[in-house]
Amino acid sequence: MSIRLDKWLWAARFFKTRALAKSAIEGGKVKLNVERTKPSKETAVGQVLTIRQGRDDKTVEVLSLTDQRRGAPEAAALYRETQQSLAVRERRAAERKALKGAMALNSERPTKKQRRQIHRFREQGRKDQ
């Protein structure tokens, strides 16, 4: 038995819709045995997929096939993530968490008070010239 790659990715709950799975495959975010592939490529048990989701890459081995989307526990039984992939994802998550504390707290637009301070600062610069 073999199933289309986009349909399997949808059934395994990597993507919310088949259309999203198809666009990810066409965009090169999903690789089959380290090579780019097409959405209509047949998936078989034992193949290795590399899936980029957000900032992370997951390398999974296909354990079983289905074309029906079921609950998350059943979907997780369709594949197994490699130990190396899991370790890399955890390490990167820890690095991001550590860097989050070093980033500026307010990366949004300035508040009204901050805008007033910026205007005062700029006006002082003009007066000094």
Secondary structure as UniProt FT lines:
FT   STRAND          3..4
FT   HELIX           5..11
FT   TURN            12..13
FT   HELIX           18..26
FT   TURN            27..28
FT   STRAND          30..32
FT   TURN            33..34
FT   STRAND          35..36
FT   TURN            39..40
FT   STRAND          42..43
FT   TURN            45..46
FT   STRAND          48..53
FT   TURN            54..55
FT   STRAND          56..62
FT   HELIX           72..76
FT   TURN            77..78
FT   STRAND          79..81
FT   HELIX           83..102
FT   HELIX           112..128
//
